[in-house]
Structures are given as C-alpha cells and as structure tokens.
Amino acid sequence: MIADREGRLHGRTAFVWREIFSMIPGVSELDVDRAIDDLEAAGYLTRYQVDGSIFILLNYFAKDQNPDRREAKSRLPAPPEVDRGFQRNFLWAVAGESSGEGSGEGSGEGSGEGSAL
C-alpha cells in the first residue's frame, strides 16, 4: 500500500516507480513521470509541495475506497487549502450534499502551508 487512507502518497517519481513499476520490464521513471502528468491533467490526481517535499493526492480516492476505520490517519501533510477545495466540493457532489457549485469554501489564496505544482 503506497497511498494512505486519505489518498495521499509521496510524489517523487522515483518513489512511485520503485514501489509500483520497478519489476515491470520496459517501464522507466520517465514513463511514470509522463503518466503522472497525464493523470494530473485529467484531474485524477493533484501533485503538491509542502516544505520542499512533493506529494500526490488521489482526487477520487474517498469515492472509490472504504478504508478500515482503525487505520491510522495520514502522516503526510494535506495539500494547500486551494487544492483541498476541489476534493471537498467533489465529495459533497458525490454525497448529494451540493448542487455542484460548491459553497465557496476552498477558494482563495490558500493556507500558506505549501503550493500546488
């Protein structure tokens, strides 16, 4: 398991390649980096940086997974507020709590914790 219960994982390409693809012949770190770029452009994940470290948030993780309640909370930092707004609005829409327009939360300048890449 490389993603935690909140759908966060270390975002360095070398880490993702080593943990998932290193045993698959013909898949290079460059291939993985391009795939991450493509998945981010399609809205499936968000790469972000906090205190100089790169992380990935799987945007639809909460919709598709049912983690064990006993599993420890994430030790990885959350993305900056500006990025979490997307996930929060998406989850509200999935749960039927929003009309899809959002409540205005999550917009703005962010919390200053880090920056999206």
N, C-alpha and C positions, 0 to 999 in steps of 0.2 A: 504494500500500500504506500503510494507516494503522496497522495492527496489526503489531507486531514478531514475531519468531519464537517468543516466549513467550506471545503473545496479549495483550499489553499495548498500550494506546494512551492518549493524552491524553484526559481525560474531561470537559473543558469542553464543554457543549452547543454553544456557538458553533463550536468546532473541528470537532466531529462533523458539524454541519450544513454548514459550509463545505466540508469535504473530501468529503462524500458526497452531500448533498442540495441544495446551493445552486443547481444547474442544473435542478432539478425544480420546475416551477411549482406553487404551492399548498402546498408543504411549508415550514412555518415552524419556527423554533427551538423554539417551544412544542410543536409536534407531535413534534419529535425528542426533547425532554426527556421528554414523556409516554411515548414509545416506549421510551426507555432505562429509565424507571421500571418499565414493564410487563415488559421483558426481565429486569430485576434481580429483580422479584417472582417471576418464573417460574424463576429460578435459572440463566439462561443467561449472565449476566454479573454482575460484582461491581464496584461503584464504591467506591473507597477514596481516602484522602487521606494524603499524606506531605509533611511540611514545608510545608503550606499549599497544595500543588498537588493537583488532582484527576486521578485516573487510572481506567481501566477495565481489568479483566481479563476476557477472554472465557473462561468456565469450561470449555468443551468444545473449545477450540482445539487442544490437543495431540492429542485423539482424531481430529479431522477434518482436520488439516493435516499435511503432510510437508515442513517447511521444508528448504531446502538447508543441508547441514552447514557450508558455507563462509560462510553468512550470519552477520553479526556478532551477538554476544549482545546482549540488550536493554540499552539505556542508560537505560531507565525503571526506577524503583525497583519492587521486588516489593511486593505487598501485605503488610500486617502478618501475622505468624505465624498469628493466629487465623483469617484468611481463607484462607491457603495450605493449611491443613489440609483444607478441603473439596476443593480441587483435587487434592491429593496422594492423599486417600482415593478420590476418583473415578477417578484414573488407575490406582491399584492394582486397583480393582474391574474396570476395563476390561481390564487386562492379565492378570486372573485371579490376581493375587498376594494378593488379600484376599477374605475371605468377605463383605465389605460392611460389617463392623462397625468396621473400622479398627484400628490398633494403638495408639491412644491418642495418637499424635503429632498435633500441630496443635490440640490442645485446650489451654485455659488462658488466660492473660492476654495473650499476645502478646509481641512483642519490644520494644515501645515505639517502633518506627520511625514509626508513624502510626496512623491509626484508620480503621475502615470507616465509610462514610457511611450 
